[in-house]
Amino acid sequence: QKRLNSEALLAAMPLRKNKNKSQPNWRKWDQLAQKDGMHHTVHAVNGNTYVGEWKDNKMHGKGQYVWKKSGALYDGDWKEDKRNGFGTYSVLRDGSLVKEYAGGWKNDMRHGYGTRFYDAEEYYEGEWYADLRSGWGRMYYQDGSVYEGEWLEDKRHGRGVLRLACGNRYEGLWKCDMKNGPGKFMYLDKGQVYTGEWIDDIPVCGMLEDFGRDGAPDPPVYPIPKCSLKDPMSVLEEMKDNISSYK
């Protein structure tokens, strides 16, 4: 009788699942493979490495990425597997890492304000758009000259000033990396100034005058003769109209 009662009691009890039952190995491995938060070095199949923050299996936050083939290194901000925010990109030269760019990034491209180092003496600091110099920027050239002004798609374009190493300078408009449109070139070494129109780096219509001749280091032997035309400006305007129709 006691045995029957015990069997009936067991039959009436609800079945309980064993909470301590271990998960299958594939589920553990899948959980370990999920990358979220801070991780140590993660190696890609191609040999590249990344150390930094993750979100939903994507590089996201602060991180450092190294390309195995080139040895290049990026250290900075990431968003959904792409360089976004502020970061520094360095390349390997003669066995040492050399900074090539520091500044803003968007969708894996230089974007916003940043500095690009071409070599020890030549660099650009200014605005970028979609990996190209665009907007306002200052370029220091290897020959000692400096351009400060507007850029478009990696070319000097718009209003800008070019100061040469000798002190001479051009102030005016640029198009497709050349002097185009109205501009003024000051020959400070000779004490002269040219004001007029330019086409593809060539002065085509304007007026050359003495400018600070007495203090110039290398002035011409004779000063520029005075213009004897009654209305020189009207002549220049007529020539400008002809040039405009030519362009």
C-alpha positions in Angstrom: 0.0 0.0 0.0 2.8 2.4 0.9 4.5 1.6 -2.4 1.3 2.4 -4.4 0.9 5.7 -2.6 4.5 6.7 -3.4 4.1 5.9 -7.0 0.9 7.9 -7.2 2.6 10.9 -5.5 5.4 10.9 -8.0 3.1 10.7 -10.9 1.2 13.7 -9.7 4.3 15.9 -9.3 5.1 18.2 -12.2 8.3 17.6 -14.2 11.1 20.0 -13.6 13.8 20.8 -16.2 17.3 20.6 -15.0 18.4 24.2 -14.9 22.0 23.2 -14.5 22.0 21.3 -17.8 25.0 22.5 -19.8 24.6 24.3 -23.2 25.7 22.7 -26.4 29.3 23.6 -27.4 28.2 25.4 -30.6 26.2 27.8 -28.6 29.1 28.6 -26.3 31.4 29.1 -29.3 28.9 31.4 -30.9 28.7 33.5 -27.8 32.4 33.8 -27.5 32.7 34.8 -31.2 30.4 37.8 -30.6 32.5 40.9 -30.4 31.1 43.7 -28.2 32.9 46.1 -25.9 36.6 46.2 -25.4 38.7 43.4 -26.9 42.3 42.5 -27.1 44.0 41.9 -30.5 41.7 40.5 -33.1 43.4 38.9 -36.2 41.8 39.0 -39.6 42.2 36.3 -42.2 44.5 38.5 -44.3 46.8 39.1 -41.3 45.6 42.6 -40.4 45.0 43.2 -36.7 42.7 45.4 -34.6 42.8 46.3 -30.9 39.9 48.4 -29.6 36.2 48.7 -29.0 33.4 46.8 -30.8 29.7 47.0 -31.1 27.5 44.4 -32.7 30.5 42.6 -34.2 31.7 45.8 -35.8 34.7 48.0 -35.0 33.1 50.9 -33.2 34.6 53.4 -30.8 38.3 53.8 -30.1 40.7 51.4 -31.8 44.0 50.8 -33.5 44.2 49.0 -36.9 47.4 47.6 -38.5 47.6 46.5 -42.2 50.0 43.6 -42.4 51.0 44.1 -46.0 52.0 47.7 -45.9 52.7 48.1 -42.2 50.4 51.2 -42.1 48.7 52.0 -38.8 45.5 53.9 -38.0 44.8 55.0 -34.4 41.5 56.8 -33.7 37.7 56.7 -33.9 35.6 54.0 -35.6 31.9 53.7 -36.5 30.4 50.5 -37.9 33.7 49.1 -39.3 34.8 52.4 -40.8 37.1 55.2 -39.8 34.9 58.0 -38.5 35.7 60.9 -36.2 39.3 61.9 -35.4 42.3 59.7 -36.1 45.9 59.5 -37.1 47.2 57.5 -40.1 50.9 56.5 -40.2 52.9 54.7 -42.9 56.1 52.6 -42.6 59.2 54.3 -44.1 62.7 52.9 -43.7 61.5 50.7 -40.9 59.9 53.4 -38.9 56.3 54.7 -38.7 55.9 58.2 -40.0 52.7 60.2 -39.5 51.0 60.9 -42.9 47.6 62.4 -41.8 46.0 63.6 -38.6 42.5 64.9 -38.5 38.9 64.2 -39.3 37.5 61.1 -41.1 34.1 60.1 -42.5 33.2 56.7 -44.1 36.9 55.7 -44.3 37.9 58.9 -46.0 39.7 62.1 -44.9 36.9 64.6 -44.1 36.6 67.8 -42.2 39.7 69.5 -40.8 43.1 67.7 -41.0 46.8 67.9 -41.7 48.4 65.8 -44.4 52.2 65.4 -44.4 53.7 64.7 -47.8 57.3 64.8 -46.6 59.4 66.6 -44.0 59.1 70.0 -45.6 55.8 69.8 -47.5 52.4 69.6 -45.8 48.8 70.8 -46.0 46.5 71.9 -43.2 42.9 72.7 -43.8 39.6 71.3 -44.9 38.9 68.0 -46.6 35.9 66.5 -48.4 35.6 62.9 -49.4 39.4 62.3 -49.2 40.3 65.4 -51.3 41.5 68.9 -50.3 38.3 71.0 -50.6 37.4 74.2 -48.8 39.9 76.5 -47.1 43.4 75.4 -46.6 47.1 76.3 -46.3 49.8 74.4 -48.3 53.5 74.6 -47.5 55.6 73.6 -50.5 59.1 72.1 -50.5 60.5 75.1 -52.4 59.5 77.4 -49.5 56.4 78.9 -51.1 53.0 78.9 -49.3 49.5 79.0 -50.7 46.6 80.0 -48.5 43.0 80.1 -49.8 40.3 78.0 -51.3 40.5 74.4 -52.7 38.3 72.2 -54.8 38.8 68.5 -55.4 42.5 68.6 -54.5 43.2 71.8 -56.6 43.6 75.5 -55.8 40.3 76.9 -56.9 38.7 80.2 -55.8 40.3 83.1 -54.0 43.8 82.6 -52.7 47.2 84.0 -52.0 50.5 82.4 -53.1 53.6 83.7 -51.3 56.9 82.7 -53.0 60.1 82.0 -51.0 61.7 85.2 -52.5 58.9 87.3 -51.1 56.9 87.9 -54.3 53.3 87.0 -54.1 50.0 86.6 -56.1 46.6 87.6 -54.8 43.5 86.7 -56.8 41.4 84.0 -58.3 42.4 80.4 -59.1 40.9 77.8 -61.3 42.0 74.2 -61.8 45.2 74.8 -59.8 46.3 77.9 -62.0 45.9 81.6 -61.8 42.7 82.4 -63.7 40.6 85.6 -63.6 41.5 88.9 -62.0 44.6 89.0 -59.8 47.5 91.0 -58.6 51.1 89.9 -58.7 53.6 91.9 -56.6 57.2 91.7 -57.7 58.6 92.9 -54.4 62.2 92.1 -55.4 61.9 94.5 -58.4 59.5 97.0 -56.9 56.7 96.4 -59.4 53.1 95.2 -59.3 50.9 93.8 -62.1 47.2 94.1 -61.8 44.9 92.4 -64.4 43.5 89.3 -65.9 45.1 85.8 -66.0 44.5 82.7 -68.1 46.1 79.4 -67.1 48.9 81.1 -65.1 49.7 83.7 -67.9 49.0 87.4 -67.5 47.0 88.4 -70.6 45.6 91.9 -69.9 46.6 94.4 -67.2 48.7 97.2 -66.0 52.3 97.0 -64.7 53.4 99.8 -62.4 56.2 100.7 -60.1 55.5 99.7 -56.5 58.0 100.5 -53.7 60.8 100.7 -56.3 63.1 102.7 -54.0 63.2 100.0 -51.3 63.3 97.0 -53.7 66.5 94.8 -53.5 66.8 94.3 -57.3 64.9 97.1 -59.2 65.2 97.5 -63.0 67.6 100.1 -64.3 64.8 102.4 -65.5 61.4 103.1 -64.0 58.2 102.2 -65.9 57.1 105.1 -68.1 53.9 106.7 -67.3 50.9 105.7 -69.4 50.0 108.5 -71.8 46.5 107.2 -72.7 43.7 109.6 -71.8 41.5 106.8 -70.4 43.6 103.6 -69.8 40.9 101.9 -67.7 38.4 101.9 -70.6 41.1 100.3 -72.8 41.6 97.6 -70.2 37.9 97.0 -69.8 37.6 96.6 -73.6 40.4 94.1 -73.6 38.8 92.2 -70.7 35.6 91.9 -72.7 37.6 90.5 -75.6 39.3 88.0 -73.3 36.0 86.9 -71.8 34.6 86.2 -75.2 37.8 84.2 -76.0 37.5 82.1 -72.8 
